[in-house]
Amino acid sequence: YFINNTGTLLTNFHLIQGAIIIQAELPSGAFYKAKDILGASKELDFAMLQFEAQETPSVKLGDSNDIRVGEKVFAIGSPLGLEQTISEGIISNPKRELDGIELIQFSAPISPGSSGGSLFNRHGEVIGITTGSIDYSGEEEAVAQNLNFAIPINEIKKILLGKEQEGFTDQSPDYFYSLGKLAINRKEYDQAQKYFEEAITLDNTYANAYVELGLIYFEKGLIDLELETFQKAVTTDPSNSDAHYYLATAYDDLGQYDSAIVEYEKVLELTPTDPDQDAIYSLVVRYLAQGKKNKAVQLNEIMRELNPGVAKGLDALIGRVR
């Protein structure tokens, strides 16, 4: 969630995030660039950014300690990019503990892309930040629905009021990681490198910090350091698909294509329900280079389901290989 210069919670925006900028866009068409990081929590999976904005639309924060079972709530988010989508439901459990984290469980449906949206009470107050839902397919293909969760707004208030909590201090690895991400957006790679190195110093198992540090080495043309750093990321967190993907690209940079293929294949192994299109594309090209046309054709069928346009382009490439 995002805070402007006056400490007001921004609403009615969507995030544009990439290698160049992080900015919020309001329905009026106004854009605001991210200015600073107010806090970040890997455990709760959210970060708070301060934007260069004044007198923006805002919403009132409620008290998540006051919500009760059966209370009507409304979720507003951008599932699948459809902004200002509203769903209605009730509070199922105001203090549901999952993996040691206390969350609000509610029945208002949310879909992929809704994470980071607002959960409102009937008075129009924000009582939570939507964070996800659970789908479970049992033996009879039954799917559990309306199991949706939100971070209590009082956890956000602790940051707004300047109260420290674990994972949210200005000396935490998450804090330095977030500062590093903002520095990258400003293309301040030397400063970003220092932030990520500090995050790793505080937590030498921080795989994502290794990944970002490896990307900085790539930008600087330090390919050997890039490879070494991505290898540390994979060793630290073998289940991190991003780490495996970037390690594959490092092997590509060094011309070690067999090793790259192993890592791209690992990426797809780790993402069976949401295959990485870049990994598929790279694998198809490399299979063709090795004369493994059948494997390339099989993999391109997966791409066809994900992105027919890209698959069509690969068809043309495959057709040139005998």
Disulfide bonds with the S-S distance in Angstrom:
none
